[in-house]
């Protein structure tokens, strides 16, 4: 299923589950407030999948669009850098801190540190013109071009940083599942988010010098659903799936501000995190 269709489906699931869980909460045998007023924080890792994308490059003496470009994430094998403070951005990571402003609702801010790598040595369609005094000069009209490394390298690998605010709902499922276990709570979480895209884009374009500085390039919106297992009311592990849309209209590609790129695409992300929640006051 395409990520765009998954996005629509997940929004429908969230609406349905939220409505049904209102009824479940009313019948919850535990009439004890355990979440409201608590903070939470988590850390973990992700894998990401992307739809195809049309990417437009423009600058002095060139403007062209590559159609239906494919890309992948860039996971790292498990290693010590997953935990070392000076190397924790090497993997694809997730960080979030939030607050339960109601028993079942949170507001949070976080970073989804994904990675996006355009597939080289594939053939795509190209429209536009290039006149920079190189071997790729020409006028293109839906022509084929091979994405060789001497033509283009294009990656958001440090990374495709989605800095976002989320509003989420948590529902305890112990009663619903008829699986009450002392000191273990099983929760369903779902929510929506919005934020900015702050990538470090690694680009080599038409023989120009490599460029990879951080730059606010656009925005994203997303929806997520996940399963949370809380231990002793303070510690938890959680698995989330997230789908969203990213629109990047101002991607830096070279040291010159006259050079830029733009693209938009949908994404599907699955993440695994661990964290803790704690009261602000006793």
HUHUQUI-V861829 format. One record per backbone hydrogen bond with DSSP energy under -1.0 kcal/mol. CO is the residue of the C=O (numbers start at 1). NH is the residue of the N-H. E is the energy in kcal/mol with one decimal. If there is no record, write none. Layout:
co:CO nh:NH e:E
co:CO nh:NH e:E
//
This chain:
co:2 nh:6 e:-2.1
co:3 nh:7 e:-2.4
co:4 nh:8 e:-1.5
co:5 nh:9 e:-2.3
co:6 nh:10 e:-2.8
co:7 nh:11 e:-2.0
co:8 nh:12 e:-1.8
co:9 nh:13 e:-2.3
co:10 nh:14 e:-2.7
co:11 nh:15 e:-2.2
co:12 nh:16 e:-2.3
co:13 nh:17 e:-3.1
co:14 nh:18 e:-2.6
co:15 nh:19 e:-1.7
co:16 nh:20 e:-2.3
co:17 nh:21 e:-2.6
co:18 nh:22 e:-1.1
co:20 nh:24 e:-1.5
co:21 nh:25 e:-2.6
co:22 nh:26 e:-1.4
co:25 nh:28 e:-1.4
co:29 nh:31 e:-1.1
co:35 nh:38 e:-2.3
co:37 nh:280 e:-1.4
co:38 nh:100 e:-2.9
co:39 nh:278 e:-2.3
co:40 nh:98 e:-2.6
co:41 nh:276 e:-2.0
co:42 nh:96 e:-1.9
co:43 nh:274 e:-2.7
co:44 nh:94 e:-2.2
co:45 nh:272 e:-2.4
co:47 nh:270 e:-2.2
co:49 nh:268 e:-2.6
co:53 nh:69 e:-3.0
co:55 nh:66 e:-2.8
co:56 nh:262 e:-1.7
co:57 nh:64 e:-2.4
co:58 nh:260 e:-2.3
co:59 nh:62 e:-1.6
co:61 nh:131 e:-2.5
co:62 nh:59 e:-2.4
co:63 nh:129 e:-2.4
co:64 nh:57 e:-3.0
co:65 nh:127 e:-2.0
co:66 nh:55 e:-2.3
co:69 nh:53 e:-1.6
co:70 nh:119 e:-2.6
co:72 nh:117 e:-2.9
co:79 nh:82 e:-1.9
co:80 nh:83 e:-2.1
co:80 nh:84 e:-1.2
co:84 nh:87 e:-1.9
co:87 nh:90 e:-1.8
co:92 nh:46 e:-1.8
co:93 nh:113 e:-2.8
co:94 nh:44 e:-1.9
co:95 nh:111 e:-2.7
co:96 nh:42 e:-2.5
co:97 nh:109 e:-2.4
co:98 nh:40 e:-2.1
co:99 nh:101 e:-1.1
co:99 nh:107 e:-2.0
co:100 nh:37 e:-3.0
co:104 nh:170 e:-2.6
co:105 nh:102 e:-1.6
co:106 nh:168 e:-2.0
co:107 nh:99 e:-2.3
co:108 nh:166 e:-2.2
co:109 nh:97 e:-2.3
co:110 nh:164 e:-2.2
co:111 nh:95 e:-2.1
co:112 nh:114 e:-1.3
co:112 nh:162 e:-2.4
co:114 nh:160 e:-3.1
co:116 nh:156 e:-3.1
co:117 nh:72 e:-2.2
co:122 nh:147 e:-2.7
co:124 nh:145 e:-2.2
co:125 nh:67 e:-2.5
co:126 nh:143 e:-1.8
co:127 nh:65 e:-3.0
co:128 nh:140 e:-3.9
co:129 nh:63 e:-2.5
co:130 nh:138 e:-2.5
co:134 nh:137 e:-1.5
co:138 nh:130 e:-2.5
co:140 nh:128 e:-2.3
co:143 nh:126 e:-2.3
co:145 nh:124 e:-2.4
co:146 nh:148 e:-2.3
co:147 nh:121 e:-3.0
co:148 nh:152 e:-2.6
co:151 nh:206 e:-2.5
co:153 nh:204 e:-2.0
co:154 nh:118 e:-2.3
co:155 nh:202 e:-2.8
co:156 nh:116 e:-2.4
co:159 nh:161 e:-1.5
co:159 nh:200 e:-1.1
co:160 nh:114 e:-1.5
co:161 nh:198 e:-2.8
co:162 nh:112 e:-2.2
co:163 nh:196 e:-2.0
co:164 nh:110 e:-2.4
co:165 nh:194 e:-2.0
co:166 nh:108 e:-2.2
co:167 nh:192 e:-1.9
co:168 nh:106 e:-2.5
co:169 nh:190 e:-1.7
co:171 nh:188 e:-2.8
co:173 nh:177 e:-3.0
co:174 nh:179 e:-2.4
co:181 nh:184 e:-2.0
co:183 nh:232 e:-2.8
co:185 nh:230 e:-2.8
co:186 nh:173 e:-3.5
co:187 nh:228 e:-3.0
co:188 nh:171 e:-2.3
co:189 nh:226 e:-2.9
co:190 nh:169 e:-3.0
co:191 nh:224 e:-2.4
co:192 nh:167 e:-2.2
co:193 nh:222 e:-2.2
co:194 nh:165 e:-2.8
co:195 nh:220 e:-2.4
co:196 nh:163 e:-2.2
co:197 nh:217 e:-2.6
co:199 nh:215 e:-1.8
co:200 nh:158 e:-1.0
co:202 nh:155 e:-1.9
co:203 nh:211 e:-2.0
co:204 nh:153 e:-2.2
co:205 nh:208 e:-2.6
co:211 nh:203 e:-2.5
co:217 nh:250 e:-1.9
co:218 nh:197 e:-2.1
co:219 nh:247 e:-2.7
co:220 nh:195 e:-2.3
co:221 nh:245 e:-2.3
co:222 nh:193 e:-2.5
co:223 nh:243 e:-2.5
co:224 nh:191 e:-2.1
co:225 nh:241 e:-2.6
co:226 nh:189 e:-2.4
co:227 nh:239 e:-2.3
co:228 nh:187 e:-3.4
co:229 nh:237 e:-2.0
co:230 nh:185 e:-2.6
co:231 nh:234 e:-1.5
co:231 nh:235 e:-2.1
co:234 nh:277 e:-2.5
co:235 nh:231 e:-4.1
co:236 nh:275 e:-2.6
co:237 nh:229 e:-2.8
co:238 nh:273 e:-2.7
co:239 nh:227 e:-2.2
co:240 nh:271 e:-2.6
co:241 nh:225 e:-2.0
co:242 nh:269 e:-3.5
co:243 nh:223 e:-2.5
co:244 nh:267 e:-2.2
co:245 nh:221 e:-2.0
co:246 nh:265 e:-2.2
co:247 nh:219 e:-2.2
co:248 nh:263 e:-2.6
co:251 nh:261 e:-1.7
co:256 nh:259 e:-1.4
co:260 nh:58 e:-2.4
co:261 nh:251 e:-2.8
co:262 nh:56 e:-2.3
co:263 nh:248 e:-3.0
co:265 nh:246 e:-3.0
co:266 nh:51 e:-2.3
co:267 nh:244 e:-1.9
co:268 nh:49 e:-2.3
co:269 nh:242 e:-3.2
co:270 nh:47 e:-2.2
co:271 nh:240 e:-2.1
co:272 nh:45 e:-2.2
co:273 nh:238 e:-2.5
co:274 nh:43 e:-2.3
co:275 nh:236 e:-2.5
co:276 nh:41 e:-2.3
co:278 nh:39 e:-3.0
//
